[in-house]
Amino acid sequence: MFKKSAGNFLLPITYCLLFSALLSCKFRQKADLVIHHAKIYTADTAFSTAEAMAIMDGKIIAIGTNDKILKEYDLGQTWQASIVLY
C-alpha cells in the first residue's frame, strides 16, 4: 500500500541520534579564574595538597586534580602556578 523509502526511515533515526548526542554532552561550568599545575596546600586537618582550583566571584568553587578541574570548568583566565596557599 505505502512504499517507504530509505530516506523516510533514516531521518527519524538521525534525529534521535543527534538528540541523544546533544544530551550526553556535559556542559562545563564557568569560572573566572582557573589555577592549574600548582602545588596548592589546603587548610584541612590533614593539610592535603591539590593541583588545581577554580575561582568564581572571588570564591574558590572547586579544588582537585588538573584533569578534573580543566575538564569541568570553562576557563575565563588561567594561571599556571608553582605554589598557592589556600
Biopython code that builds the backbone (N, CA, C, O; Angstrom):
import numpy as np
from Bio.PDB.StructureBuilder import StructureBuilder

atoms = [
    (1, "MET", "N", (0.813, -1.174, 0.000)),
    (1, "MET", "CA", (0.000, 0.000, 0.000)),
    (1, "MET", "C", (0.871, 1.258, 0.000)),
    (1, "MET", "O", (0.877, 1.998, -0.984)),
    (2, "PHE", "N", (1.615, 1.515, 1.102)),
    (2, "PHE", "CA", (2.531, 2.648, 1.135)),
    (2, "PHE", "C", (3.942, 2.121, 0.977)),
    (2, "PHE", "O", (4.326, 1.124, 1.589)),
    (3, "LYS", "N", (4.688, 2.792, 0.163)),
    (3, "LYS", "CA", (6.069, 2.395, -0.043)),
    (3, "LYS", "C", (6.962, 3.350, 0.744)),
    (3, "LYS", "O", (6.910, 4.561, 0.531)),
    (4, "LYS", "N", (7.782, 2.815, 1.653)),
    (4, "LYS", "CA", (8.688, 3.648, 2.438)),
    (4, "LYS", "C", (10.056, 3.656, 1.775)),
    (4, "LYS", "O", (10.612, 2.618, 1.418)),
    (5, "SER", "N", (10.556, 4.828, 1.630)),
    (5, "SER", "CA", (11.903, 4.930, 1.070)),
    (5, "SER", "C", (12.917, 4.907, 2.206)),
    (5, "SER", "O", (12.555, 5.074, 3.371)),
    (6, "ALA", "N", (14.159, 4.704, 1.874)),
    (6, "ALA", "CA", (15.222, 4.658, 2.884)),
    (6, "ALA", "C", (15.364, 6.003, 3.577)),
    (6, "ALA", "O", (15.701, 6.048, 4.760)),
    (7, "GLY", "N", (15.113, 7.104, 2.867)),
    (7, "GLY", "CA", (15.208, 8.439, 3.454)),
    (7, "GLY", "C", (14.176, 8.664, 4.534)),
    (7, "GLY", "O", (14.478, 9.295, 5.548)),
    (8, "ASN", "N", (12.971, 8.169, 4.348)),
    (8, "ASN", "CA", (11.927, 8.316, 5.362)),
    (8, "ASN", "C", (12.252, 7.519, 6.621)),
    (8, "ASN", "O", (11.849, 7.911, 7.716)),
    (9, "PHE", "N", (12.955, 6.436, 6.485)),
    (9, "PHE", "CA", (13.314, 5.604, 7.619)),
    (9, "PHE", "C", (14.526, 6.179, 8.372)),
    (9, "PHE", "O", (14.566, 6.140, 9.602)),
    (10, "LEU", "N", (15.500, 6.706, 7.642)),
    (10, "LEU", "CA", (16.735, 7.185, 8.262)),
    (10, "LEU", "C", (16.590, 8.541, 8.933)),
    (10, "LEU", "O", (17.338, 8.837, 9.865)),
    (11, "LEU", "N", (15.670, 9.358, 8.501)),
    (11, "LEU", "CA", (15.526, 10.698, 9.058)),
    (11, "LEU", "C", (15.168, 10.669, 10.546)),
    (11, "LEU", "O", (15.828, 11.362, 11.321)),
    (12, "PRO", "N", (14.165, 9.910, 10.989)),
    (12, "PRO", "CA", (13.879, 9.876, 12.427)),
    (12, "PRO", "C", (15.023, 9.290, 13.256)),
    (12, "PRO", "O", (15.274, 9.738, 14.374)),
    (13, "ILE", "N", (15.704, 8.305, 12.717)),
    (13, "ILE", "CA", (16.843, 7.717, 13.424)),
    (13, "ILE", "C", (17.965, 8.744, 13.559)),
    (13, "ILE", "O", (18.602, 8.835, 14.608)),
    (14, "THR", "N", (18.203, 9.503, 12.516)),
    (14, "THR", "CA", (19.221, 10.546, 12.556)),
    (14, "THR", "C", (18.888, 11.583, 13.608)),
    (14, "THR", "O", (19.765, 11.995, 14.367)),
    (15, "TYR", "N", (17.638, 12.013, 13.667)),
    (15, "TYR", "CA", (17.213, 12.986, 14.674)),
    (15, "TYR", "C", (17.391, 12.431, 16.089)),
    (15, "TYR", "O", (17.850, 13.143, 16.982)),
    (16, "CYS", "N", (17.034, 11.176, 16.291)),
    (16, "CYS", "CA", (17.183, 10.552, 17.613)),
    (16, "CYS", "C", (18.648, 10.478, 18.024)),
    (16, "CYS", "O", (18.983, 10.767, 19.173)),
    (17, "LEU", "N", (19.518, 10.096, 17.104)),
    (17, "LEU", "CA", (20.943, 10.024, 17.407)),
    (17, "LEU", "C", (21.527, 11.400, 17.713)),
    (17, "LEU", "O", (22.324, 11.547, 18.638)),
    (18, "LEU", "N", (21.136, 12.391, 16.949)),
    (18, "LEU", "CA", (21.619, 13.754, 17.181)),
    (18, "LEU", "C", (21.131, 14.274, 18.529)),
    (18, "LEU", "O", (21.897, 14.885, 19.274)),
    (19, "PHE", "N", (19.872, 14.035, 18.841)),
    (19, "PHE", "CA", (19.304, 14.483, 20.096)),
    (19, "PHE", "C", (19.996, 13.810, 21.281)),
    (19, "PHE", "O", (20.316, 14.479, 22.264)),
    (20, "SER", "N", (20.231, 12.513, 21.205)),
    (20, "SER", "CA", (20.899, 11.809, 22.302)),
    (20, "SER", "C", (22.352, 12.245, 22.438)),
    (20, "SER", "O", (22.879, 12.285, 23.550)),
    (21, "ALA", "N", (23.002, 12.568, 21.339)),
    (21, "ALA", "CA", (24.378, 13.058, 21.402)),
    (21, "ALA", "C", (24.435, 14.409, 22.093)),
    (21, "ALA", "O", (25.346, 14.663, 22.881)),
    (22, "LEU", "N", (23.478, 15.273, 21.810)),
    (22, "LEU", "CA", (23.446, 16.576, 22.462)),
    (22, "LEU", "C", (23.165, 16.454, 23.956)),
    (22, "LEU", "O", (23.726, 17.203, 24.756)),
    (23, "LEU", "N", (22.316, 15.531, 24.328)),
    (23, "LEU", "CA", (22.003, 15.341, 25.744)),
    (23, "LEU", "C", (23.172, 14.752, 26.516)),
    (23, "LEU", "O", (23.329, 15.015, 27.708)),
    (24, "SER", "N", (23.982, 13.966, 25.851)),
    (24, "SER", "CA", (25.097, 13.327, 26.537)),
    (24, "SER", "C", (26.282, 14.264, 26.720)),
    (24, "SER", "O", (27.184, 13.956, 27.498)),
    (25, "CYS", "N", (26.306, 15.393, 26.032)),
    (25, "CYS", "CA", (27.392, 16.351, 26.192)),
    (25, "CYS", "C", (27.312, 16.968, 27.582)),
    (25, "CYS", "O", (26.247, 17.408, 28.016)),
    (26, "LYS", "N", (28.426, 16.996, 28.261)),
    (26, "LYS", "CA", (28.452, 17.613, 29.580)),
    (26, "LYS", "C", (28.897, 19.053, 29.397)),
    (26, "LYS", "O", (29.985, 19.328, 28.892)),
    (27, "PHE", "N", (28.038, 19.960, 29.816)),
    (27, "PHE", "CA", (28.368, 21.366, 29.700)),
    (27, "PHE", "C", (29.272, 21.750, 30.863)),
    (27, "PHE", "O", (29.025, 21.387, 32.014)),
    (28, "ARG", "N", (30.320, 22.489, 30.536)),
    (28, "ARG", "CA", (31.274, 22.892, 31.554)),
    (28, "ARG", "C", (30.786, 24.131, 32.282)),
    (28, "ARG", "O", (30.180, 25.022, 31.688)),
    (29, "GLN", "N", (31.059, 24.171, 33.573)),
    (29, "GLN", "CA", (30.690, 25.318, 34.383)),
    (29, "GLN", "C", (31.672, 26.451, 34.112)),
    (29, "GLN", "O", (32.806, 26.219, 33.692)),
    (30, "LYS", "N", (31.228, 27.661, 34.353)),
    (30, "LYS", "CA", (32.096, 28.821, 34.150)),
    (30, "LYS", "C", (32.889, 29.114, 35.419)),
    (30, "LYS", "O", (32.405, 28.927, 36.535)),
    (31, "ALA", "N", (34.107, 29.574, 35.221)),
    (31, "ALA", "CA", (34.957, 30.019, 36.323)),
    (31, "ALA", "C", (35.684, 31.267, 35.859)),
    (31, "ALA", "O", (36.124, 31.353, 34.713)),
    (32, "ASP", "N", (35.807, 32.236, 36.761)),
    (32, "ASP", "CA", (36.547, 33.459, 36.421)),
    (32, "ASP", "C", (38.038, 33.183, 36.275)),
    (32, "ASP", "O", (38.710, 33.777, 35.431)),
    (33, "LEU", "N", (38.539, 32.294, 37.088)),
    (33, "LEU", "CA", (39.972, 32.002, 37.111)),
    (33, "LEU", "C", (40.177, 30.525, 37.419)),
    (33, "LEU", "O", (39.514, 29.967, 38.294)),
    (34, "VAL", "N", (41.091, 29.900, 36.702)),
    (34, "VAL", "CA", (41.498, 28.524, 36.988)),
    (34, "VAL", "C", (43.006, 28.519, 37.173)),
    (34, "VAL", "O", (43.759, 28.915, 36.283)),
    (35, "ILE", "N", (43.427, 28.068, 38.329)),
    (35, "ILE", "CA", (44.859, 27.921, 38.608)),
    (35, "ILE", "C", (45.164, 26.439, 38.517)),
    (35, "ILE", "O", (44.538, 25.625, 39.196)),
    (36, "HIS", "N", (46.131, 26.090, 37.675)),
    (36, "HIS", "CA", (46.429, 24.678, 37.446)),
    (36, "HIS", "C", (47.921, 24.433, 37.431)),
    (36, "HIS", "O", (48.722, 25.366, 37.375)),
    (37, "HIS", "N", (48.284, 23.157, 37.481)),
    (37, "HIS", "CA", (49.685, 22.719, 37.551)),
    (37, "HIS", "C", (50.407, 23.434, 38.692)),
    (37, "HIS", "O", (51.529, 23.918, 38.543)),
    (38, "ALA", "N", (49.726, 23.482, 39.825)),
    (38, "ALA", "CA", (50.268, 24.154, 41.006)),
    (38, "ALA", "C", (50.372, 23.155, 42.152)),
    (38, "ALA", "O", (49.857, 22.040, 42.064)),
    (39, "LYS", "N", (51.020, 23.550, 43.189)),
    (39, "LYS", "CA", (51.030, 22.786, 44.443)),
    (39, "LYS", "C", (50.227, 23.635, 45.422)),
    (39, "LYS", "O", (50.722, 24.627, 45.957)),
    (40, "ILE", "N", (48.991, 23.232, 45.644)),
    (40, "ILE", "CA", (48.074, 24.005, 46.476)),
    (40, "ILE", "C", (47.951, 23.300, 47.818)),
    (40, "ILE", "O", (47.568, 22.132, 47.883)),
    (41, "TYR", "N", (48.275, 24.011, 48.878)),
    (41, "TYR", "CA", (48.173, 23.469, 50.224)),
    (41, "TYR", "C", (46.827, 23.877, 50.802)),
    (41, "TYR", "O", (46.504, 25.063, 50.877)),
    (42, "THR", "N", (46.046, 22.883, 51.210)),
    (42, "THR", "CA", (44.730, 23.178, 51.778)),
    (42, "THR", "C", (44.852, 23.336, 53.294)),
    (42, "THR", "O", (45.845, 22.930, 53.897)),
    (43, "ALA", "N", (43.844, 23.919, 53.883)),
    (43, "ALA", "CA", (43.858, 24.156, 55.325)),
    (43, "ALA", "C", (42.995, 23.143, 56.068)),
    (43, "ALA", "O", (42.464, 23.442, 57.137)),
    (44, "ASP", "N", (42.855, 21.945, 55.505)),
    (44, "ASP", "CA", (42.098, 20.919, 56.221)),
    (44, "ASP", "C", (42.986, 20.278, 57.290)),
    (44, "ASP", "O", (44.169, 20.602, 57.393)),
    (45, "THR", "N", (42.423, 19.380, 58.074)),
    (45, "THR", "CA", (43.170, 18.795, 59.192)),
    (45, "THR", "C", (44.376, 17.976, 58.741)),
    (45, "THR", "O", (45.345, 17.841, 59.487)),
    (46, "ALA", "N", (44.326, 17.427, 57.527)),
    (46, "ALA", "CA", (45.445, 16.624, 57.017)),
    (46, "ALA", "C", (46.447, 17.456, 56.220)),
    (46, "ALA", "O", (47.471, 16.933, 55.780)),
    (47, "PHE", "N", (46.164, 18.744, 56.028)),
    (47, "PHE", "CA", (46.994, 19.617, 55.183)),
    (47, "PHE", "C", (47.292, 18.961, 53.837)),
    (47, "PHE", "O", (48.436, 18.924, 53.383)),
    (48, "SER", "N", (46.246, 18.451, 53.221)),
    (48, "SER", "CA", (46.393, 17.794, 51.922)),
    (48, "SER", "C", (46.735, 18.808, 50.841)),
    (48, "SER", "O", (46.584, 20.015, 51.028)),
    (49, "THR", "N", (47.197, 18.295, 49.709)),
    (49, "THR", "CA", (47.569, 19.159, 48.590)),
    (49, "THR", "C", (46.685, 18.854, 47.387)),
    (49, "THR", "O", (46.086, 17.783, 47.290)),
    (50, "ALA", "N", (46.619, 19.822, 46.473)),
    (50, "ALA", "CA", (45.865, 19.666, 45.234)),
    (50, "ALA", "C", (46.678, 20.272, 44.100)),
    (50, "ALA", "O", (47.666, 20.968, 44.334)),
    (51, "GLU", "N", (46.253, 20.002, 42.869)),
    (51, "GLU", "CA", (46.974, 20.501, 41.694)),
    (51, "GLU", "C", (46.311, 21.714, 41.059)),
    (51, "GLU", "O", (46.979, 22.518, 40.410)),
    (52, "ALA", "N", (44.991, 21.852, 41.242)),
    (52, "ALA", "CA", (44.274, 22.918, 40.537)),
    (52, "ALA", "C", (43.072, 23.379, 41.348)),
    (52, "ALA", "O", (42.571, 22.662, 42.214)),
    (53, "MET", "N", (42.617, 24.608, 41.045)),
    (53, "MET", "CA", (41.399, 25.109, 41.657)),
    (53, "MET", "C", (40.708, 26.087, 40.720)),
    (53, "MET", "O", (41.340, 26.733, 39.883)),
    (54, "ALA", "N", (39.393, 26.177, 40.883)),
    (54, "ALA", "CA", (38.577, 27.096, 40.093)),
    (54, "ALA", "C", (38.016, 28.162, 41.025)),
    (54, "ALA", "O", (37.602, 27.865, 42.145)),
    (55, "ILE", "N", (38.007, 29.408, 40.550)),
    (55, "ILE", "CA", (37.552, 30.538, 41.351)),
    (55, "ILE", "C", (36.472, 31.282, 40.584)),
    (55, "ILE", "O", (36.613, 31.548, 39.391)),
    (56, "MET", "N", (35.371, 31.620, 41.295)),
    (56, "MET", "CA", (34.272, 32.386, 40.697)),
    (56, "MET", "C", (33.837, 33.441, 41.700)),
    (56, "MET", "O", (33.589, 33.127, 42.864)),
    (57, "ASP", "N", (33.744, 34.676, 41.265)),
    (57, "ASP", "CA", (33.338, 35.802, 42.119)),
    (57, "ASP", "C", (34.190, 35.901, 43.383)),
    (57, "ASP", "O", (33.680, 36.226, 44.455)),
    (58, "GLY", "N", (35.469, 35.625, 43.258)),
    (58, "GLY", "CA", (36.387, 35.746, 44.377)),
    (58, "GLY", "C", (36.349, 34.608, 45.369)),
    (58, "GLY", "O", (37.006, 34.677, 46.408)),
    (59, "LYS", "N", (35.588, 33.549, 45.073)),
    (59, "LYS", "CA", (35.491, 32.409, 45.975)),
    (59, "LYS", "C", (35.971, 31.149, 45.273)),
    (59, "LYS", "O", (35.733, 30.965, 44.079)),
    (60, "ILE", "N", (36.645, 30.287, 46.013)),
    (60, "ILE", "CA", (37.081, 29.008, 45.472)),
    (60, "ILE", "C", (35.853, 28.112, 45.373)),
    (60, "ILE", "O", (35.184, 27.844, 46.370)),
    (61, "ILE", "N", (35.568, 27.653, 44.161)),
    (61, "ILE", "CA", (34.374, 26.824, 43.956)),
    (61, "ILE", "C", (34.719, 25.350, 43.754)),
    (61, "ILE", "O", (33.848, 24.490, 43.878)),
    (62, "ALA", "N", (35.970, 25.054, 43.446)),
    (62, "ALA", "CA", (36.376, 23.658, 43.278)),
    (62, "ALA", "C", (37.878, 23.550, 43.421)),
    (62, "ALA", "O", (38.624, 24.469, 43.082)),
    (63, "ILE", "N", (38.300, 22.413, 43.926)),
    (63, "ILE", "CA", (39.719, 22.136, 44.070)),
    (63, "ILE", "C", (39.925, 20.651, 43.773)),
    (63, "ILE", "O", (39.105, 19.820, 44.162)),
    (64, "GLY", "N", (41.011, 20.321, 43.088)),
    (64, "GLY", "CA", (41.234, 18.917, 42.746)),
    (64, "GLY", "C", (42.429, 18.741, 41.832)),
    (64, "GLY", "O", (43.369, 19.535, 41.852)),
    (65, "THR", "N", (42.380, 17.690, 41.033)),
    (65, "THR", "CA", (43.475, 17.401, 40.101)),
    (65, "THR", "C", (43.376, 18.309, 38.874)),
    (65, "THR", "O", (42.335, 18.908, 38.607)),
    (66, "ASN", "N", (44.473, 18.396, 38.143)),
    (66, "ASN", "CA", (44.476, 19.191, 36.908)),
    (66, "ASN", "C", (43.406, 18.699, 35.942)),
    (66, "ASN", "O", (42.630, 19.490, 35.406)),
    (67, "ASP", "N", (43.368, 17.384, 35.722)),
    (67, "ASP", "CA", (42.406, 16.815, 34.774)),
    (67, "ASP", "C", (40.968, 17.132, 35.160)),
    (67, "ASP", "O", (40.172, 17.541, 34.315)),
    (68, "LYS", "N", (40.635, 16.944, 36.424)),
    (68, "LYS", "CA", (39.261, 17.164, 36.878)),
    (68, "LYS", "C", (38.837, 18.619, 36.701)),
    (68, "LYS", "O", (37.770, 18.885, 36.148)),
    (69, "ILE", "N", (39.644, 19.550, 37.157)),
    (69, "ILE", "CA", (39.279, 20.964, 37.103)),
    (69, "ILE", "C", (39.268, 21.471, 35.663)),
    (69, "ILE", "O", (38.356, 22.203, 35.281)),
    (70, "LEU", "N", (40.260, 21.099, 34.860)),
    (70, "LEU", "CA", (40.316, 21.581, 33.480)),
    (70, "LEU", "C", (39.195, 21.000, 32.627)),
    (70, "LEU", "O", (38.779, 21.636, 31.659)),
    (71, "LYS", "N", (38.694, 19.813, 32.955)),
    (71, "LYS", "CA", (37.582, 19.221, 32.208)),
    (71, "LYS", "C", (36.241, 19.800, 32.625)),
    (71, "LYS", "O", (35.350, 19.951, 31.788)),
    (72, "GLU", "N", (36.077, 20.128, 33.907)),
    (72, "GLU", "CA", (34.778, 20.541, 34.421)),
    (72, "GLU", "C", (34.494, 22.037, 34.311)),
    (72, "GLU", "O", (33.336, 22.448, 34.391)),
    (73, "TYR", "N", (35.522, 22.854, 34.131)),
    (73, "TYR", "CA", (35.319, 24.301, 34.164)),
    (73, "TYR", "C", (35.788, 24.965, 32.875)),
    (73, "TYR", "O", (36.853, 24.665, 32.336)),
    (74, "ASP", "N", (34.944, 25.880, 32.408)),
    (74, "ASP", "CA", (35.267, 26.695, 31.244)),
    (74, "ASP", "C", (36.210, 27.785, 31.725)),
    (74, "ASP", "O", (35.919, 28.487, 32.694)),
    (75, "LEU", "N", (37.312, 27.921, 31.062)),
    (75, "LEU", "CA", (38.367, 28.796, 31.548)),
    (75, "LEU", "C", (38.132, 30.244, 31.152)),
    (75, "LEU", "O", (38.115, 30.576, 29.967)),
    (76, "GLY", "N", (37.952, 31.100, 32.142)),
    (76, "GLY", "CA", (37.883, 32.529, 31.884)),
    (76, "GLY", "C", (39.310, 33.040, 31.718)),
    (76, "GLY", "O", (39.671, 33.615, 30.691)),
    (77, "GLN", "N", (40.102, 32.815, 32.747)),
    (77, "GLN", "CA", (41.502, 33.202, 32.760)),
    (77, "GLN", "C", (42.249, 32.078, 33.456)),
    (77, "GLN", "O", (41.736, 31.511, 34.421)),
    (78, "THR", "N", (43.431, 31.746, 33.002)),
    (78, "THR", "CA", (44.189, 30.668, 33.637)),
    (78, "THR", "C", (45.540, 31.173, 34.098)),
    (78, "THR", "O", (46.141, 32.064, 33.498)),
    (79, "TRP", "N", (45.988, 30.585, 35.165)),
    (79, "TRP", "CA", (47.335, 30.820, 35.670)),
    (79, "TRP", "C", (47.980, 29.471, 35.866)),
    (79, "TRP", "O", (47.421, 28.586, 36.514)),
    (80, "GLN", "N", (49.149, 29.322, 35.309)),
    (80, "GLN", "CA", (49.939, 28.131, 35.597)),
    (80, "GLN", "C", (50.901, 28.551, 36.701)),
    (80, "GLN", "O", (51.788, 29.375, 36.477)),
    (81, "ALA", "N", (50.728, 27.996, 37.872)),
    (81, "ALA", "CA", (51.439, 28.467, 39.054)),
    (81, "ALA", "C", (52.351, 27.388, 39.598)),
    (81, "ALA", "O", (52.322, 26.239, 39.159)),
    (82, "SER", "N", (53.174, 27.793, 40.581)),
    (82, "SER", "CA", (54.030, 26.813, 41.226)),
    (82, "SER", "C", (53.577, 26.568, 42.665)),
    (82, "SER", "O", (53.514, 25.412, 43.083)),
    (83, "ILE", "N", (53.258, 27.616, 43.444)),
    (83, "ILE", "CA", (52.785, 27.433, 44.821)),
    (83, "ILE", "C", (51.656, 28.410, 45.100)),
    (83, "ILE", "O", (51.775, 29.605, 44.831)),
    (84, "VAL", "N", (50.581, 27.902, 45.631)),
    (84, "VAL", "CA", (49.440, 28.731, 46.029)),
    (84, "VAL", "C", (49.018, 28.286, 47.410)),
    (84, "VAL", "O", (48.824, 27.091, 47.635)),
    (85, "LEU", "N", (48.869, 29.209, 48.340)),
    (85, "LEU", "CA", (48.392, 28.869, 49.667)),
    (85, "LEU", "C", (46.912, 29.129, 49.738)),
    (85, "LEU", "O", (46.443, 30.179, 49.300)),
    (86, "TYR", "N", (46.167, 28.187, 50.284)),
    (86, "TYR", "CA", (44.708, 28.300, 50.364)),
    (86, "TYR", "C", (44.252, 27.947, 51.743)),
    (86, "TYR", "O", (43.053, 27.978, 52.024)),
]
sb = StructureBuilder()
sb.init_structure("model")
sb.init_model(0)
sb.init_chain("A")
sb.init_seg("    ")
for serial, (resi, resn, name, xyz) in enumerate(atoms, 1):
    if name == "N":
        sb.init_residue(resn, " ", resi, " ")
    sb.init_atom(name, np.array(xyz, "f"), 0.0, 1.0, " ", f" {name:<3s}", serial, name[0])
structure = sb.get_structure()
